[in-house]
Amino acid sequence: MKLEELKPLEALLAADFRQIEPRLQALDKHLTLRTYLDGYVLGEIDTKFWLALRGNRAASAFIKRGILANLARWFQYIEDVHPEIQADIKAKDAAAKAKVAAASKAGASYAMALQDADKGVVTRFLPEPSGYLHIGHAKAALLSDYFAHQAYKGTMRLRLDDTNPSKEKEEYQDAIIEDLSLLGIKADSLSHSSDYFQYLYEMAIRMIKEGHAYADDTDQETMRDERWKGIASRHREQPVEETLRIFEEMKKGSGEGLRNCIRAKLSVDNPNKAMRDPVIYRCNIETPHHRTGTTWKMYPMYDFACPVLDSYEGVTHALRSTEYTDRNPQYQWFQDTLKLRKVHMWDFARINFIRTFLSKRKLAKLVDTGKVWGWDDPRMPTIRGVRRRGMTVPALRDFILKQGPSRNVVTMDWTNFWASNKKEIDPIAPRHTAISQRDAVKVTVTGAEAPAEPYTIDRPRHPKNKDVGTKKVAFASELLMDQADAKSFKEGEEVTLMAWGNAFVRNIAGSDPIPSLTCELNLKGDVKTTEKKVTWLAAKGQTLVPAELWDFDYLITKDVLGEDDKLEDFLTPNTETMEDAWCDEASAQLKKDDIIQLERRGYYRVDKGLDDWKEGEEGPKGNRLVLFCIPTGKTGSK
């Protein structure tokens, strides 16, 4: 290769691995009898090419494997003999290690070394678009993002594993991309497994021709039984030509094709049942694929597509939860058998919470049967569900990253999850007041300090954060108070009317419920001496805002569902409560997704503000606030 032919190649070496592989082969050939690419000492060409290849994670990892012997020799020689050109790279590596150490200090242990990370890190997040992302997916995505973009300055790919058209929808695909964006995760590339259906088909053909796969028409129940007992299929030694013929019938979706599947020939009786001749292709003609329509009548299984495409796309490190640990040998077998570039694997423990399940199949069942309002129901453990409940994105990211990439499987209470959120919202949540409409007590304020006419004054929306702004608070001689507070009073008792002052309780009318009472203002009284501090709303001088206060319980009654437990037997009968309330006039300005604190009640997320109702949607109650109670960690998930 001439010098003028080498120079244009430099820019091409930063591309995807599969695009530069032919250039690497050309360089290998060029180096057959050479120590340097150009001349007899390190020059500009060798320096630029080495740095370009060192910066391409997939390429440098491939070179280190030694498949291209001349190129590998040259690459290692430059690294060993010329440290003077590596200062920037070593500085970047040191910065990456420092970030890992900082993450460990923050609460999670990131003191783990990804194999060959010095040669580059390309991670991937591989969700199936068969439902909305749940918090388990969030951990996988955030860890892949962290190691690619923070720890090692690498690359993260998002590949949607759309190989099962019966379960997948474009709605789910779009939601996944939106949710990742919401979490602050930006993949460097987006692809679909369906982009590679032709390539996967060719790989399957190759497996069949090399004697590593066979067609099988054994019925599902018998196949499951034979795999469990370690019995070989009667088709296992079927001639290659016959399997190829049947595979083409599967591609056509013919009657014979529909009766068959393709199985990889791994093992019959391996103690690890994941290694017992798994199915790698099956037919599906009932449901058109949401991207490819009816072009394909058969589709690759995840266990086949995953290792093949991870290698093909240049992934260097596949991070996935420990539920896949038994499949790791299978993953490696496919790459070894097809002589593909190896991908390192790291297993991490999935997030498990008490009285919660993360099976998409079970979650979909709740949605389909109307047990919940949808995938974004605030009782659902989906990203959208916990966000709708009031979890903030910073708190969600912080909590998950603090769990780290440990392999230790634990089932957590929700306490810490919501406690981390409280730290985010407490300093900035505006304070408001709500009084239950049911049996609200009418209070008459008397005394020399009682207002003759209603008036309003500006008060801080947050007692410790002036940046949150101010609101108008109404004062009047007629108030509303909660029935529960009134029942706790004794005549003559001194109580504190919050944000106003002390008052003596006089003339409690009735007992259960109490319709009204009188309070005599005593603004000179010491609020530190009273036992009871109560909330109230002026009944005059402001327009009270109607509101619905919602709270939610766990979806299931058992801490951990067993494999044999039937979901329906453990569903909590009633998981929602709603209370009609009145809120202060300042709350009329609230809009969807605002987070507030209702004094003495807790934190709430605004699901609907007064202006968030569509025409005809409000029903007989009219426009109102809809507020969802946000757990604080004091009482777990509820």
Sequence and secondary structure as in RCSB ss.txt:
>XXXX:A:sequence
MKLEELKPLEALLAADFRQIEPRLQALDKHLTLRTYLDGYVLGEIDTKFWLALRGNRAASAFIKRGILANLARWF
QYIEDVHPEIQADIKAKDAAAKAKVAAASKAGASYAMALQDADKGVVTRFLPEPSGYLHIGHAKAALLSDYFAHQ
AYKGTMRLRLDDTNPSKEKEEYQDAIIEDLSLLGIKADSLSHSSDYFQYLYEMAIRMIKEGHAYADDTDQETMRD
ERWKGIASRHREQPVEETLRIFEEMKKGSGEGLRNCIRAKLSVDNPNKAMRDPVIYRCNIETPHHRTGTTWKMYP
MYDFACPVLDSYEGVTHALRSTEYTDRNPQYQWFQDTLKLRKVHMWDFARINFIRTFLSKRKLAKLVDTGKVWGW
DDPRMPTIRGVRRRGMTVPALRDFILKQGPSRNVVTMDWTNFWASNKKEIDPIAPRHTAISQRDAVKVTVTGAEA
PAEPYTIDRPRHPKNKDVGTKKVAFASELLMDQADAKSFKEGEEVTLMAWGNAFVRNIAGSDPIPSLTCELNLKG
DVKTTEKKVTWLAAKGQTLVPAELWDFDYLITKDVLGEDDKLEDFLTPNTETMEDAWCDEASAQLKKDDIIQLER
RGYYRVDKGLDDWKEGEEGPKGNRLVLFCIPTGKTGSK
>XXXX:A:secstr
  HHHHTTHHHHTTS HHHHHHHHHHHHHHTTT SSSSSSS  HHHHHHHHHHHH HHHHHHHHTTSSHHHHHHH
HHHHHH GGG HHHHHHHHHHHHHHHHHHHTTS      TTGGG  EEEE   SSS  BHHHHHHHHHHHIIIII
IS  EEEEEE    TTT  HHHHHHHHHHHHHTT   SEEEEGGGGHHHHHHHHHHHHHTTSEEEE   HHHHHH
HHHHT   TTTT  HHHHHHHHHHHHHT HHHHH EEEE SBSS SSGGGB  EEEEE  SS BTTTBTS SEEE
 HHHHHHHHHHHTT  EEEEEGGGGGGHHHHHHHHHHTT    EEEEE   EETT    HHHHHHHHHTTSSS T
T TTS BHHHHHHHT  HHHHHHHHHHHTT     EE SHHHHHHHHHHHTTT  EE EEESTT EEEEEESTTS
 SS EEEEEESSTT GGG EEEEEE SEEEE HHHHHT  TT EEEETTTEEEEEEEEE SSS  EEEEEEETTS
 GGG S EE  EESSSS  EEEEEEEE  SBSSSS  TT  GGGGB S  EEEEEEEE GGGGG  TT EEEETT
TEEEEEEE TT   TTTSGGG S EEEEEE  SSSTT 
